[in-house]
Structure formats: C-alpha cells, structure tokens
Amino acid sequence: MCESNAFIYQDGEEILFLEAIDILRPEEDGKIYLRNFWGEEKIFQGVVKEISLLKHKIVLIGD
C-alpha cells in the first residue's frame, strides 16, 4: 500500500493523528480534510509542515 500516516507536530514531538491516509484536501479557513483507507474522516485546523513520499509521512502543525 502507498498510503501515508498523518502526524501532528507539537512540543517537538510527532503525535499520530490518522493512519493510512488516502485523501488529503485543503478546505476553507485553514482546515485540512483527511480520509484514510478504511473511510475514517477527520478535519485538522492548521497547515502541512512536511510531506515525505518515501517515508509515507505527513506532518501537520496546528493553528
């Protein structure tokens, strides 16, 4: 599988937010929509800090 895991960068640590991300879409008002392989959906208020395609990793920072 090629899905990535999403982490929140907080206090110098990366905390798992959602596994096996299939869709990541910017929304209005600084929100990010995420949906994983199993259909679980989450909205995150913040920005993308980094995406590593080789590591299958997305790092988010909250507002």
N, CA, C and O atoms as a printed pandas DataFrame, in Angstrom:
     atom_number atom_name residue_name chain_id  residue_number  x_coord  y_coord  z_coord
0              1         N          MET        A               1    0.838   -1.183    0.000
1              2        CA          MET        A               1    0.000    0.000    0.000
2              3         C          MET        A               1    0.882    1.246    0.000
3              4         O          MET        A               1    2.013    1.221    0.487
4              5         N          CYS        A               2    0.357    2.316   -0.545
5              6        CA          CYS        A               2    1.116    3.564   -0.650
6              7         C          CYS        A               2    0.556    4.668    0.229
7              8         O          CYS        A               2    0.948    5.825    0.080
8              9         N          GLU        A               3   -0.344    4.343    1.133
9             10        CA          GLU        A               3   -0.921    5.360    1.986
10            11         C          GLU        A               3    0.113    5.879    2.976
11            12         O          GLU        A               3    1.086    5.200    3.303
12            13         N          SER        A               4   -0.124    7.099    3.441
13            14        CA          SER        A               4    0.768    7.733    4.406
14            15         C          SER        A               4    0.062    7.884    5.743
15            16         O          SER        A               4   -1.168    7.880    5.809
16            17         N          ASN        A               5    0.835    8.014    6.795
17            18        CA          ASN        A               5    0.300    8.314    8.115
18            19         C          ASN        A               5    0.447    9.802    8.377
19            20         O          ASN        A               5    1.437   10.412    7.974
20            21         N          ALA        A               6   -0.537   10.390    9.053
21            22        CA          ALA        A               6   -0.505   11.814    9.385
22            23         C          ALA        A               6   -0.153   11.980   10.861
23            24         O          ALA        A               6   -0.696   11.294   11.727
24            25         N          PHE        A               7    0.762   12.898   11.124
25            26        CA          PHE        A               7    1.216   13.192   12.476
26            27         C          PHE        A               7    1.020   14.676   12.760
27            28         O          PHE        A               7    1.100   15.504   11.853
28            29         N          ILE        A               8    0.765   15.006   14.018
29            30        CA          ILE        A               8    0.712   16.400   14.455
30            31         C          ILE        A               8    2.029   16.701   15.139
31            32         O          ILE        A               8    2.446   15.989   16.052
32            33         N          TYR        A               9    2.688   17.771   14.685
33            34        CA          TYR        A               9    3.939   18.208   15.315
34            35         C          TYR        A               9    3.575   19.149   16.457
35            36         O          TYR        A               9    3.002   20.216   16.237
36            37         N          GLN        A              10    3.917   18.740   17.685
37            38        CA          GLN        A              10    3.539   19.505   18.869
38            39         C          GLN        A              10    4.608   19.346   19.940
39            40         O          GLN        A              10    4.977   18.227   20.298
40            41         N          ASP        A              11    5.096   20.455   20.443
41            42        CA          ASP        A              11    6.109   20.451   21.504
42            43         C          ASP        A              11    7.330   19.604   21.141
43            44         O          ASP        A              11    7.872   18.891   21.986
44            45         N          GLY        A              12    7.761   19.688   19.877
45            46        CA          GLY        A              12    8.943   18.968   19.427
46            47         C          GLY        A              12    8.737   17.488   19.163
47            48         O          GLY        A              12    9.695   16.769   18.880
48            49         N          GLU        A              13    7.492   17.023   19.253
49            50        CA          GLU        A              13    7.188   15.613   19.023
50            51         C          GLU        A              13    6.178   15.457   17.895
51            52         O          GLU        A              13    5.422   16.381   17.596
52            53         N          GLU        A              14    6.169   14.302   17.280
53            54        CA          GLU        A              14    5.188   13.965   16.257
54            55         C          GLU        A              14    4.220   12.937   16.834
55            56         O          GLU        A              14    4.605   11.825   17.196
56            57         N          ILE        A              15    2.956   13.340   16.908
57            58        CA          ILE        A              15    1.915   12.506   17.502
58            59         C          ILE        A              15    1.011   11.996   16.382
59            60         O          ILE        A              15    0.514   12.782   15.575
60            61         N          LEU        A              16    0.799   10.694   16.333
61            62        CA          LEU        A              16   -0.030   10.095   15.286
62            63         C          LEU        A              16   -1.443   10.666   15.335
63            64         O          LEU        A              16   -2.079   10.686   16.388
64            65         N          PHE        A              17   -1.926   11.131   14.180
65            66        CA          PHE        A              17   -3.263   11.713   14.063
66            67         C          PHE        A              17   -4.202   10.766   13.334
67            68         O          PHE        A              17   -5.333   10.550   13.769
68            69         N          LEU        A              18   -3.731   10.195   12.214
69            70        CA          LEU        A              18   -4.563    9.284   11.436
70            71         C          LEU        A              18   -3.663    8.405   10.575
71            72         O          LEU        A              18   -2.725    8.891    9.943
72            73         N          GLU        A              19   -3.955    7.112   10.556
73            74        CA          GLU        A              19   -3.159    6.159    9.775
74            75         C          GLU        A              19   -3.741    5.961    8.379
75            76         O          GLU        A              19   -4.926    6.195    8.140
76            77         N          ALA        A              20   -2.890    5.532    7.479
77            78        CA          ALA        A              20   -3.263    5.096    6.127
78            79         C          ALA        A              20   -4.091    6.137    5.369
79            80         O          ALA        A              20   -5.172    5.834    4.865
80            81         N          ILE        A              21   -3.571    7.360    5.294
81            82        CA          ILE        A              21   -4.264    8.457    4.617
82            83         C          ILE        A              21   -4.350    8.163    3.124
83            84         O          ILE        A              21   -3.354    7.861    2.467
84            85         N          ASP        A              22   -5.567    8.261    2.614
85            86        CA          ASP        A              22   -5.826    8.067    1.195
86            87         C          ASP        A              22   -6.053    9.417    0.513
87            88         O          ASP        A              22   -5.614    9.631   -0.617
88            89         N          ILE        A              23   -6.746   10.331    1.213
89            90        CA          ILE        A              23   -7.044   11.657    0.660
90            91         C          ILE        A              23   -6.689   12.734    1.675
91            92         O          ILE        A              23   -7.035   12.632    2.852
92            93         N          LEU        A              24   -6.004   13.754    1.211
93            94        CA          LEU        A              24   -5.721   14.955    1.991
94            95         C          LEU        A              24   -6.117   16.132    1.102
95            96         O          LEU        A              24   -5.619   16.283   -0.014
96            97         N          ARG        A              25   -7.032   16.972    1.627
97            98        CA          ARG        A              25   -7.549   18.070    0.815
98            99         C          ARG        A              25   -7.638   19.340    1.656
99           100         O          ARG        A              25   -8.238   19.325    2.731
100          101         N          PRO        A              26   -7.042   20.452    1.177
101          102        CA          PRO        A              26   -7.198   21.721    1.905
102          103         C          PRO        A              26   -8.645   22.205    1.806
103          104         O          PRO        A              26   -9.264   22.126    0.745
104          105         N          GLU        A              27   -9.166   22.697    2.901
105          106        CA          GLU        A              27  -10.524   23.230    2.958
106          107         C          GLU        A              27  -10.450   24.723    3.275
107          108         O          GLU        A              27   -9.362   25.290    3.370
108          109         N          GLU        A              28  -11.597   25.346    3.436
109          110        CA          GLU        A              28  -11.654   26.764    3.776
110          111         C          GLU        A              28  -11.217   26.994    5.220
111          112         O          GLU        A              28  -11.234   26.079    6.042
112          113         N          ASP        A              29  -10.828   28.228    5.510
113          114        CA          ASP        A              29  -10.495   28.661    6.869
114          115         C          ASP        A              29   -9.338   27.884    7.488
115          116         O          ASP        A              29   -9.331   27.662    8.699
116          117         N          GLY        A              30   -8.369   27.471    6.691
117          118        CA          GLY        A              30   -7.186   26.809    7.227
118          119         C          GLY        A              30   -7.411   25.398    7.732
119          120         O          GLY        A              30   -6.645   24.908    8.562
120          121         N          LYS        A              31   -8.439   24.743    7.248
121          122        CA          LYS        A              31   -8.717   23.366    7.664
122          123         C          LYS        A              31   -8.192   22.393    6.613
123          124         O          LYS        A              31   -8.093   22.723    5.431
124          125         N          ILE        A              32   -7.859   21.195    7.067
125          126        CA          ILE        A              32   -7.385   20.137    6.190
126          127         C          ILE        A              32   -8.271   18.910    6.403
127          128         O          ILE        A              32   -8.417   18.421    7.523
128          129         N          TYR        A              33   -8.852   18.428    5.323
129          130        CA          TYR        A              33   -9.685   17.231    5.356
130          131         C          TYR        A              33   -8.804   16.020    5.084
131          132         O          TYR        A              33   -8.018   16.021    4.136
132          133         N          LEU        A              34   -8.934   14.983    5.916
133          134        CA          LEU        A              34   -8.187   13.744    5.723
134          135         C          LEU        A              34   -9.148   12.563    5.769
135          136         O          LEU        A              34  -10.062   12.522    6.592
136          137         N          ARG        A              35   -8.931   11.613    4.882
137          138        CA          ARG        A              35   -9.702   10.366    4.896
138          139         C          ARG        A              35   -8.728    9.215    4.701
139          140         O          ARG        A              35   -7.825    9.282    3.867
140          141         N          ASN        A              36   -8.923    8.167    5.478
141          142        CA          ASN        A              36   -7.994    7.042    5.360
142          143         C          ASN        A              36   -8.582    5.893    4.553
143          144         O          ASN        A              36   -9.717    5.954    4.083
144          145         N          PHE        A              37   -7.789    4.861    4.410
145          146        CA          PHE        A              37   -8.106    3.671    3.623
146          147         C          PHE        A              37   -9.420    3.014    4.061
147          148         O          PHE        A              37  -10.134    2.437    3.241
148          149         N          TRP        A              38   -9.732    3.108    5.363
149          150        CA          TRP        A              38  -10.923    2.463    5.921
150          151         C          TRP        A              38  -12.138    3.388    5.942
151          152         O          TRP        A              38  -13.185    3.010    6.468
152          153         N          GLY        A              39  -12.018    4.602    5.376
153          154        CA          GLY        A              39  -13.143    5.526    5.307
154          155         C          GLY        A              39  -13.287    6.449    6.494
155          156         O          GLY        A              39  -14.219    7.252    6.532
156          157         N          GLU        A              40  -12.389    6.361    7.473
157          158        CA          GLU        A              40  -12.439    7.277    8.622
158          159         C          GLU        A              40  -12.050    8.678    8.159
159          160         O          GLU        A              40  -11.062    8.843    7.445
160          161         N          GLU        A              41  -12.816    9.679    8.559
161          162        CA          GLU        A              41  -12.571   11.054    8.150
162          163         C          GLU        A              41  -12.272   11.932    9.355
163          164         O          GLU        A              41  -12.869   11.773   10.420
164          165         N          LYS        A              42  -11.330   12.870    9.171
165          166        CA          LYS        A              42  -11.004   13.833   10.215
166          167         C          LYS        A              42  -10.728   15.180    9.564
167          168         O          LYS        A              42  -10.294   15.262    8.415
168          169         N          ILE        A              43  -10.994   16.237   10.335
169          170        CA          ILE        A              43  -10.671   17.594    9.921
170          171         C          ILE        A              43   -9.620   18.124   10.890
171          172         O          ILE        A              43   -9.761   17.995   12.106
172          173         N          PHE        A              44   -8.561   18.722   10.337
173          174        CA          PHE        A              44   -7.491   19.282   11.162
174          175         C          PHE        A              44   -7.404   20.777   10.895
175          176         O          PHE        A              44   -7.422   21.208    9.743
176          177         N          GLN        A              45   -7.311   21.565   11.957
177          178        CA          GLN        A              45   -7.168   23.015   11.842
178          179         C          GLN        A              45   -5.678   23.345   11.906
179          180         O          GLN        A              45   -5.068   23.282   12.973
180          181         N          GLY        A              46   -5.094   23.699   10.756
181          182        CA          GLY        A              46   -3.675   24.020   10.729
182          183         C          GLY        A              46   -3.121   23.954    9.317
183          184         O          GLY        A              46   -3.841   24.140    8.336
184          185         N          VAL        A              47   -1.823   23.683    9.238
185          186        CA          VAL        A              47   -1.134   23.649    7.947
186          187         C          VAL        A              47   -0.260   22.402    7.851
187          188         O          VAL        A              47    0.037   21.748    8.850
188          189         N          VAL        A              48    0.140   22.096    6.632
189          190        CA          VAL        A              48    1.069   20.998    6.396
190          191         C          VAL        A              48    2.481   21.514    6.604
191          192         O          VAL        A              48    2.890   22.493    5.979
192          193         N          LYS        A              49    3.221   20.862    7.473
193          194        CA          LYS        A              49    4.622   21.213    7.717
194          195         C          LYS        A              49    5.520   20.506    6.714
195          196         O          LYS        A              49    6.456   21.095    6.173
196          197         N          GLU        A              50    5.219   19.228    6.473
197          198        CA          GLU        A              50    6.091   18.434    5.609
198          199         C          GLU        A              50    5.350   17.195    5.117
199          200         O          GLU        A              50    4.533   16.616    5.832
200          201         N          ILE        A              51    5.651   16.805    3.894
201          202        CA          ILE        A              51    5.176   15.536    3.352
202          203         C          ILE        A              51    6.392   14.781    2.831
203          204         O          ILE        A              51    7.125   15.290    1.983
204          205         N          SER        A              52    6.607   13.580    3.329
205          206        CA          SER        A              52    7.690   12.730    2.857
206          207         C          SER        A              52    7.071   11.552    2.108
207          208         O          SER        A              52    6.466   10.665    2.711
208          209         N          LEU        A              53    7.227   11.557    0.806
209          210        CA          LEU        A              53    6.649   10.482   -0.001
210          211         C          LEU        A              53    7.386    9.163    0.210
211          212         O          LEU        A              53    6.765    8.100    0.196
212          213         N          LEU        A              54    8.690    9.220    0.403
213          214        CA          LEU        A              54    9.457    7.995    0.623
214          215         C          LEU        A              54    9.155    7.355    1.974
215          216         O          LEU        A              54    9.143    6.130    2.098
216          217         N          LYS        A              55    8.910    8.190    2.990
217          218        CA          LYS        A              55    8.625    7.681    4.338
218          219         C          LYS        A              55    7.121    7.481    4.566
219          220         O          LYS        A              55    6.713    6.997    5.623
220          221         N          HIS        A              56    6.292    7.854    3.571
221          222        CA          HIS        A              56    4.824    7.745    3.697
222          223         C          HIS        A              56    4.354    8.493    4.944
223          224         O          HIS        A              56    3.622    7.945    5.769
224          225         N          LYS        A              57    4.782    9.746    5.072
225          226        CA          LYS        A              57    4.544   10.501    6.297
226          227         C          LYS        A              57    4.103   11.929    5.967
227          228         O          LYS        A              57    4.688   12.595    5.113
228          229         N          ILE        A              58    3.047   12.384    6.671
229          230        CA          ILE        A              58    2.549   13.747    6.558
230          231         C          ILE        A              58    2.633   14.359    7.951
231          232         O          ILE        A              58    2.150   13.778    8.923
232          233         N          VAL        A              59    3.249   15.536    8.040
233          234        CA          VAL        A              59    3.374   16.207    9.332
234          235         C          VAL        A              59    2.558   17.496    9.277
235          236         O          VAL        A              59    2.732   18.314    8.374
236          237         N          LEU        A              60    1.670   17.664   10.251
237          238        CA          LEU        A              60    0.779   18.817   10.340
238          239         C          LEU        A              60    1.133   19.664   11.550
239          240         O          LEU        A              60    1.621   19.152   12.557
240          241         N          ILE        A              61    0.881   20.979   11.444
241          242        CA          ILE        A              61    1.057   21.886   12.593
242          243         C          ILE        A              61   -0.256   22.611   12.807
243          244         O          ILE        A              61   -0.823   23.168   11.868
244          245         N          GLY        A              62   -0.743   22.605   14.048
245          246        CA          GLY        A              62   -1.995   23.273   14.378
246          247         C          GLY        A              62   -1.841   24.778   14.473
247          248         O          GLY        A              62   -0.749   25.304   14.690
248          249         N          ASP        A              63   -2.971   25.457   14.302
249          250        CA          ASP        A              63   -3.001   26.922   14.434
250          251         C          ASP        A              63   -2.933   27.332   15.881
251          252         O          ASP        A              63   -2.947   28.524   16.186
